[in-house]
Amino acid sequence: MRTKKFKVLILLFVLIVLSAFAISFFNKTITTVVNNQEEIKPILDEFFKARGSVLLSSDMREIEKFYDKSSTYGKWALEHEKRRIDYVNGWSEKRNLKFTEAQSFYRIKSIKAGKSSIWIYLVETMKMGYAYNTKANIINYMGLGIRHSIQLVKVKGKWLIRRDWYYDPLDEDSAFIDISPADGIAPEIFPANFTPSGEDSKNIKKKGNYDREGAVKYADTYAGAAWGSGNNYEYNQKYRDYNGIGGDCTNFASQILHEGGGLKMDYVWNFNGRESSTAWAQAPALFNYLIYNGKGRLIAKGTYTNMVKPTDLHPSGAIRELRKGDLICYEEKGEIVHFGAVTGFDSYGIPVVNTHTSDRYHVPFDLGWDKKIIYRFIHIND
């Protein structure tokens, strides 16, 4: 009995110590945040304003001052920004367009204080505008959603960024090192009655076995943190979020097909309220499911150049055969790694996509991807 009583006392002591530590850490975190809130918020406001501005100017001096360049991690974070800016600048030149606007707002999700730094988890929502040089009077708008884990450290009395970890729709995490955009742009050969929606009465069924307009509406509602999205910039809480455990892009594509487009689940492709089947949530499996059960048809497969140029099989280029509600697969080194849903067409007729993980709203389908990427265009059968 004494032994049992002693164990209970020890357990109570441990719980009290842990509780005291938790309360102390919590109070320390809150105190640090409150004490420094007035210092941190203006810095974050200025940083995210500059982050958009530098995409237009390409002048690194606009953001260099925010980083702890005395730290290796700070240098890496700044180099990541430079790589991102260089890519966007190169992509816009090759697509013969100019970015006209880039502005962000952010929402802080959590703040934790360490001994000598503060970690901030926040979500950035960015709006960008662009115009083709041949159609300079038409501004196209797209939205991005970026989840940041930022470490701030105080150096010589000033808060600086030492780490900034994020998935970036403008610089997709890739199996390729130092990604660079593909050359070229699709010929402007769409018909005279073509509109930025990308559809005319001859090419779209309002509702058949597959509801294309419903699919696009769902994709726009639940595009997550990206500007333009609905649902208060949140995913559909009915479904599991796979961010951090493999990515949510395929799960989102399946939701678009089912919830928006009306395709029925079956024993291979389904979500049961808790877990998803392999075909529902994993990119290679969804591709195989769509193609081999007849719900989808492969239009073409190839690099960006292959997909935009006219061929005997695709006289206007495979890119011109996509319709709203169709899907695009992204393949790296022989493996399908990503899905995007076609939600429209910009002023030049280029397909724009909505995606998850790196949240995108009406973003040109190849923006953020390397020239070596293999695209698979999938038409969803009506």
N, C-alpha and C positions, 0 to 999 in steps of 0.2 A: 504493500500500500504506500509506504514511504517513497519507494522508487517511482511509482506512478504519479504521486503528488509532486515529487521533485521535477519530473518531466513536464508536468502541466505548468509549474512555476517558470521553468526555463522557457517554455513555449510562449507564455504570456510576456516574459521579459523581452524575448526576441521581437514579438509583435509590437510591443511598446517602442522599442528602439527603432524598428523599421518605420513605424508610424511617425515617430518624431523626426526621422530623417526625411520622410516624404513631405511632411508639413514644412520642415525647414527649407527643403529644396523648392517646394511650391512657393513659399513666401519669398524666398530669395529671387525666384524667377519673376514673380509679380512685382516685387520691389524694384528689381533691375529694369524691368520694362517701364514701370511708372516713372522711375527716376530719369530714364533716358528717352522716353517716348517723344518728348519735344525735340530732342536732338536727332533721333533716328528718322522720324517721318519726313522732315524736310529733305534729308539726304536721299531717302528712297524716292520721293517725288521728283527730285532733280535728276536722279540716276535714270529713272524710267522715261523721263522726258528726253534726256540725252540719248538713250538707247534707240528711240525712234528717230530722232534727228540725225544721228550718225549714219543710219541706213540711207538717208537721202544725200548727205554730204560726203560720206566716206572719209571724213576727217577724224582720225583716231584721237586727236587731242581733245575732242568733246567728251570722251569717256575715260581717258587714261587716269585722270585725277581721282577717280573713284576707287582705284585698285591699290592694294598693298603690294607694290612692286618690289619691296624688300624681301618678300616671301616667294618661294618657288610656286606654291599654290596660287598666289596672287598673280604671278606672271603667267601661269597656265590659264587662269580664268580670263585674263586680258587677251592672250593669244587665241582663245576660243572665240572671243568677240571679233577679233581681226579676221579669222578664218571665215566667220559667218558673213561679215561685211564684204569681204573679197568675193565670196561666192555669189551673194545677191547682186553685187555690181557686175560680175561677169555674166550672170544669167540674164540680167536686164539688157545688157549690150547684145547678147546673142539672140534674144527674142525681139530686138528692135523696139524696145519700150522704155518708158521712164516712170519711176515711182514718183508719185505726186504728193503722197501723204503717208505718214506713219506716226501714230499716236497710241499710247497705252494708258490703261489704268490698272491698278492692282488691288487685290484683296488679301490681307494677311490672315492666314489660317491658324498659325500658332507661332509662339515665340518661346524660346528656352534660353536661359542664361547659363553660361559656363563660368569658369574661374576668370577667364580673361577675354571672353568673347560672347557674342549673342548669335544664336542660330534663329533664322526666320524662315518659316515655310509659307510661301505666298503664291498666288496664282495671278499671272499677268494676262490681260486681255488686250490684244492689239488689233487696231483697224489700219489697213493699208489701202491706198489707192494707186492705180497705175493706168497709164494711157499708152497705146501704141503710137509710134511716131507717125504712122500713116493715118491715124485717127485721133489726133491729139485733142480733139474737142470732146471725146467720150471717155469719161473716167470710170474704170471698173473698180469695184470695192471687194475686198476679201477680209476674212477674219482669222486670227491665230489665237491659240490658247497655250500658254507655257507655264508649267509648274516649276517653281524655283525653290531650291534649298540654299539659302545664302548665309554665309558666316561673316559677321562684321567683327572687326577687331579695332581697338582704339590705339592708334599710333601717333605719338606726339600730340595727344589731345584731340585727334581727329578720327572719326569713324571711317574705316576703309573696308573694302570687300576683299576677303582673303580667298573665299571659295564661292562659286556660284554654279551649282549643279542643276541641269535642266535638260529635258527633251525639247528639241527645237524644230518646229516645222520648216524653218528656213535652212536648216543644216541637219538633215535627218541622221540619227545614229546609224552608222553604216559599217558594213564589212570592209569597205574600201577606205583607205587612208587618204587624206587630203582630197576630198571629193571635188569634182569640177563639172560644170554643166555641159550638156551636149551641145554641139553646134547646130545652127539652123533653126528654121521655123516653118510651119506648115504653109503651103501655098494658099493664098486667099482666093479660093475658088467656090465658096458656097454660093447658092443661088441668090438672086436679087431680093427675094422676099424673106431672106433669112433674118431672124431676130436674135438678140442676145440670149433668149430663152433656149435657143437651139432646136426648137421643134416647130413644125408647121402641121396643118390639119391632115396632111397626107402621111406623115411619119409617126404620129402618136395616137395610140388608143387611150381614151380618157380612163377607161376601166375595162379590163378583160380578166384573164386569169391572173395577170399581174398588173396592179394599179401603180403606174409610174408616178403620177402626180402625188399619190399617197405616200410613196416611198420617199420622194423628195421632201415632202412636208415633214415627215418624221425625221429625216436626216437633218433638216434645218432646225427643227425644234430641239433636238438632243445632241447638237454638235459640241456640247461641253463648254469649255472655257473660252472658245473662240468668239471674237466679236461677230455679231449677226445671229448668234444662236439664241434660241428661246429657252424656256424652262429655268429662268434665272441663272443661266450659264452652268446648269447642273445636268449630269447624266440622268437617264431614266432609272429611278431607284428600284423599279421592279426587277431589274437585272443585276447580276453580279458585275462588279468592276474589276477587270483583270489588269489594271495598271499596276506595275511593280511585280507582277507574277506572269510575265510573258507578253503583256500588251493587250489592249482592248479593241484593236482595229477590226479583227475578224468577228468578234462578238457584236460590235456595232453594225457591221455589214449584215450579219444574220438578222439582227433586230429590224434593220431597214427593210429587208426582204419580207419578213414575216409581219411585223407590226404595221409597217407602212404599206408594203406592196401586197399583203394578203396571201403570201405563199404559206401553205399549211405545213406544220411540223409533221415529222414521221419518226419512226423508231431509230433512224440513223441521225437525223438532223433535228435537235430539240433542246429546249431548256425546261427543266422540271420545277423551277421555282427556287432551286438551291444550286444545282450543278448543271453544266452544259455538256452536251455530247462533244466528242472530238470534232465532228464535222461542223458543229455550230461555232466553236471557239478557236480552232486551229487553222491557219491559213492554207497549208497544202491540202488538208482534208476537205475544207469547204470548196476549194477549186475542183477537186476530184468529184465531190458530191454533185455539184452543179452540172458539170460536163457529162458525167457518165450516167446520170439519171434523167437527162433530157430537160432539166429546168433551165439550163444555160447552154450557150453555144460560143465556142472560141472564135472570135472574129479574126484575130491575128496575134502573133507573138514576135517580139523583136526589140531592138534598141529604139530610142527616140527617133533617130534618123529613119529607121526602117518603117516606123509607124506613121510618119507624117508624109513620106514621099509617095507620089502616085506609082502604082505598079499595074501589071496586066490584071492581077487578081483584084486589086483595089484601085481603080482608075483615079479616084479622088483622094487616095490615101486611106489607110485603115482608120485613121483618126476621125474621118468624116462619117463613119458608120456607127459610131457610138450614139446612144440616145440617153436622155435623162432616165435615171433609175438603173442603168447598166453599171457594171463593176469593172475596176481595173486592179490587176494583181501586179505586185512589184517583186521581182526576183533578183537575188544577189547570189552570185557564185553557185548557181544551180538550185537555189532554195527559195521558195515563195516566202516572203517575210512580211508582207503588208497588203492590206486591201483599202481601196478608196471607192466611194460611191459617186457616180456622176450626178451632179445636181444642177447642171446648166452649162452654158457656154458664154464666154466673154465676148467683147465687141469684135474680136477677130475670128470668133468661132472656135476657140480653143476650149476643150472640155475642162470644167472646173469640178473639184471634188470636195466632199466632206469626209473627214476621218476622225478617229479617236487615237488615243495615246499621245501622239502629237495632234492636238485638236485643230482641225481646219474647217473653215466655212468658205466655200466657193473659191478655192485656191487653184490656180492652174496646175494641172495634174502632175507635171514634172518638176515643179518648183521645190527645191530642197534635195533633189536626187542627183546621183552621179551619172555621168555619161555612159557608164558601163551597165547601168540597170537594164534589165530585160522587162518589158511590159507585156502583160497579157490582157487583151481587151475581151471582156465577156459580155455578150448580149444575153439578157434575161428574156426567155421566151414568153411571149404574151399568151 
